[in-house]
């Protein structure tokens, strides 16, 4: 099954008839929600032929590919051919395990299928959360994972077939990764206990218990895993900032008595308040966005051949690293430029400001980046982008 950007639903289309604002206000991080299905709705995202092609042509093995049955992970040596120097998927063994009730889990399928990668990018843009997409396929009536909760929010897209889902309320609000959380009681009533039809959507917030079971037919769904930053993330971020302050590096004066300890505590309190005020949420969220890995874009043979096709107005640009580019001024030489990978790429102040607007979480068209620049500055910007790409710091889609 093939399809381009038109095959990728927007976030607004997924949550309709709710508006995005209504979904965020009523459900996001709060409540479970189910939307009814429409057969074939997600068929253009991925199909069985494409899955067969991925399994046959890519060297995938655990943990990227897992087989899970009734809560237990099938050992890799049961379906990976480990004889000789090359490890390959044993197609016959995988098929036999699936026929016996195992569920196939293919993680980070957004990195394998461009349409699903585009879907993940749309979720990032809409919700400001890290996102990856996993694929689950089952055939029999055995569940894969036992009743469990995830440390991230999930949106389920039922691509093909049907699946039975049971969802129960959390037993601890907003649990963190690695926490031990008591399971629901045997007499707890599920909030959802039904067969999900092809084309249906489920939203399950972090911490809500759930289990999915095939119903003796081929079933395929995508799990969109969404991880917004948390208050704990902000505290860890502040700790990194605190390293620059000598007071936070000092030893606690425990040996000097209660009065010295109390005085130090007061100093710390004042310093923490100042640290908090100096690093507002806008700065924290901006760094969170900058730390997301950029999705790679290749335009071979153009750049690798050393011949640069001219970057046009529709060319789309994105930093190749987790962080964007910083416009800098060298106080010694007086040069203005862009810093990338510890290197300074000289450029005018206006061009440096333009490149500094690039973000690792979205593509930016050249025309949008060059808006407001005169013809000379546009040519300078193009040449700088070519140098950054040649050095491996920038992804460019020429938009042919």
N, C-alpha and C positions, 0 to 999 in steps of 0.2 A: 504494500500500500504506500503510495507516495502522496505528498502534499506539501505545499509551501506555507508561507506565513498565514494564508487564508484558512488553513486547517487548524490554527492555534487559537483557542478561545481566549478572549480577554477575561480579566478577573470579574469585571462587571457582568459579562455574560454568564459566568459560572454561578454567581450569587443571585441572579435575577430569579423571581421578580423583586427581590429585595434590592435596594440601592446599595452601593458600596458603603456609603455612610451609615445606613441602617444596619448592615451586617456588622460593621466594626463596632457600632455602639451597643448592639444587643447580643452579639454572639462571640466576637473575636476575643479569645482568651477566657471566655465565660461559659458558654452554653453549647451543647450539641445541636446540630441541625442536619436534617436530611432533605434532599430534593428528589423528586421522582425522576425516573429514567425515560429516555427516548431511544429506541434501538438505533444503533449506528451513529449516535451523536459524537463519539470519540474515535470512531473507526479510522479516521484519517491521521490520528496521532501515531499509531503503531498497530501492526497486525501480525498475524502468525508467520507470514512469509518473511517479514523483516526480522522477527525474533529468530527464526531458523537460520537466516543469513548471518546474524551476529554470532550465534553459537557456533556456526560452522567455520567462520573466517577469523574470529578474534580469539586470542589465547587468554581466555577468561578462566579464572579458578578462584577458590575461596581466598579472601572473604568477599570478593566481588560477586561471585556466583555461589549460592548456597542452596542446598536441598534440605528442607525441614519437614519433619513428620511428627505429629502429636507432641510438639514441644521439644523435640530433640533434633539436633543438627546431624545430618548424615555425614559420616567421616569422608573426607575428600578421596581417600584411596578406594572408596566404593564406586566412584564415577570419574576419576581422573586417571588417565593412563600414565603411570610414572616410570614405565620401562624405557631404558635408553636415556639419552641426554635431554630429550624434549618432553615436556609435560603437556598433554593434550586432553581435552574433554573426550571421554568415551561415550559416543552418541548412543550406543546400545545400552550401556549401563545407566545413563541418565534417563533414557526412555523407560527402562524397566523400573527404576525407582519411582518415577512419576506414575507409572501404571499401578504401582503398589501403594499409592496414596501420598507420596511426598509432594510438597509444594515447592516450586522453583522461585527463588528470590534473586533478582538481578539488580544490584545496587548501582546507583549513579547512572541510570540509563539516560539521564539528561546530557551526559558527556558522550553518548554514543549516537543519539538520534537528534539531529538539529532542530526538528520541530518541538521535541520535548525540552530541549535546551531553551528554545524561545519561550515556551510555556513557563519554565522556571524563572526566566528573566522577567516575565510579566508579573509573576507573583512577588518577586523582589521589589519591583518598582511600585506595586500597589500597596504592599504591606511593610516595607522596610525591614524585612527579615531575611536571614540567610535561607537558602532553599536548595534542596536536592530532591531528585525524584527516583523512586525505586519501583521495580516491576514485580508483581506477584502473579504466578500462574499455577492453577491447581485443576485436578481432573476428577478425583474421587470424592469421598465424603469424610476424609480425615483432615482435621485442621493442621495448619503449619505450627505457628506459635501458640502457646497456651494463652489463656486470659492474662492480659498484661496491660501496662500503661507505658506511654512514650514520654520522653523528656522534651518533646517538641510538639507543636500543633500539627495536625495532619488534615489534608483534604484528599479524599478518596474519589477517584474517577473509575467507575466500572466500565471498562472498555468493551469487553466481550463476555457473553454468558451471564450467569447469575452467581450470587454467593450469599450465604446466610451470615448476618452480622448480629452480634449481641454487644451492646454498649451499656456500661454502668457508670454511675457518678463516681468522682474521685473520693478516695478515703483520706487524702491530704491535699490541701489547696496548693497548687503550683509546685509540686515536688521537683527537686533538682536531680540531675544525673547522679546515680550511685546511691541515692537514698533507699533505705529499707522502708517500704510502705505496706501497712497491713492490707490484705485483700478484702474485697467486699464480703459481707456475711452471706451465708447460704440462703437466708430468707430475703435478701435485698431484691427489690424489683427493678429489672433493667429499664432504662429510659428508651431503649430501642431493641427489639428482638424480632427480626423479620428478614425475609429474603430480598436482597437488593437486585433490581432488574438492570439489564444492560442500559448504559447511558445515565444511570443514577449518580448522585454526588452525596457524599457524607462529609461533614466537618466534625472532627473530634479534637477538642482542646487538650492541651498538655495535662497529663495526670488522669485522664478519664480511662477507665478500664474497658478493654474490648477484645473480642476474639472473632476471627473470620473463618468460615468453614465452607469448602466447595460443596456442591450438591449433585455429584455424580454426572457432571458435564464439564466440558472445557470452559474455564473461567479465567479471565484476565483483568487485573485492575492495576492502576497506577496509584502510588502513595506519594503525594507531594508533602515533603517534610519541611516545616517552617519553624525557624528558630529566631525569634526576636531577641534583642539584647535584654538582659534582666538587671535588676538592682544589684545583684552580686557581680555582674560584669562591670557595672559602673564602679563599685568599690575596688575591684581588682585593678581597674584602670587608674583610679586615684592612688592606689598603693604604688604603682609604677611612677606616677608623677611625684609622690612624696619622697622618693629616693634622692631627688635633687635638693631637698631641704635638710640641712645639718641636724636640726632638732629631731627629726624622725629617725636619724641614724644613731643618735646618742643612746647610751645605756640607760636603762631605768635605774634611778638612784635608790634601789631597794635597801641597800646596806646603810643608807644615811638616815633612816628613820621615817616615821609617818609624815612629819611636816615636810621633809624634802620630797617625799613621794607625792603628796598632795599638791605641792607647788609645781612639780613636773607635770602632773595631770592637768593642772589649769593651763600651763603653757601649751601642752598638746591640744587641749580643747580649742584654744585661740588659734593655734596653727591649723587645726583641721577645718575650722570655720573659714579661715582665709584660703586654704587649699580648695575647699568646696566652692567658694565664691569665684576663685580664679579660673576654675575649669567648669564652665556651664554646660548644660545638656547639649547645646548646639555643637560644641567642640567634641564631646564624647560621641555623639551620633555620627558626626562627620568622620571621625577616626574609625568607627565601626564600619561605615560604608567603605572607607578606603582599604580596609583590611580584607575585604572579600576578593577572592581570586577572580581575575578576569577570565572570561571564556575565550579560548584561543581562536584566532581566525587566520587561515592560511590563504595566500594568494599566489601560490606557485604557478608558473615559473618566474613571474615578473621580478620579484625582488632578489630571489636567490641567484638569478642569472646576472645580477649586477646591472640590469637595464630597468630603469624606473619608468613605468608608465605614469603619465601625468596624473596627479591626484585631482579629481574633479569635484564639482560642488556636491555631488551625491555620495562621494566616498565617505565611508563610516569609520570612525577612529575610536580606539580604546587603549588605555595603557596595558602593557603586557604584564606588569607586576601588580602586586596587591595594592600598592599605594599609587596615587596620582603623581603628577610632576609638581615640583615646588619652584616657583619663580624666586631667584636669588640675586643678590648684589654683592659682588666680591669687593670687600672694603679695601683690599690691598691694590688690586689692579684697576678697580673702578668699573669692571665689566658687569653688565647685566646678562642674565641667561636663565636656563632651566637646568636644575640638578636632577640627574638620573643615574642610579647605580654608582654614586660617588664621583660622577663626572660632570663637568660644567659644559653645557652647550650654549655658547654665546648667542644672544639675540637681543633685539630691541625690547624696551620695557613693554610696549603694546603687544608684541608677539608673545613675550613671556607670559603676560597676563592671560592671553587667549589660550595658550597651551595649558596653563594652570587650571583651566576650567574643565579639562578632561577628567572623567571619572571612571574607575574600574568597574562600576556596576551598571553601566549602560553605554551604548554606542552613541557617538555624537557626529552628525554630518559635518563635512568640511565647511559648507556654507554657513551653518549655525556658529561654528567656531570662529570663522573669519568675519562675522557680522561687525560692521563698523570700521573695518580696516580699509585703508586705501589700497590701490593696485600694487604699489611697491611693497607694502606690508603683507599683502596676501601672498605675493611671490616669495617673500622671506619666510612666511609661515609654512608654505608648501615645502620649501627646501629644508627647513628645520624638521618637519614631520618625516621627510624622507630619510634624514640622518638618524633620527630616533628609531625609525623602523629598521634601517640597516644595522643598527647597533643592538637590535633585539629588545628595545624598550617600548615598542608601540605595535599594536595590531592594526592593520589597514585592510578594509574591504573596499576594493576600487569601485564597486557598484556598477559592474560592466553591464 
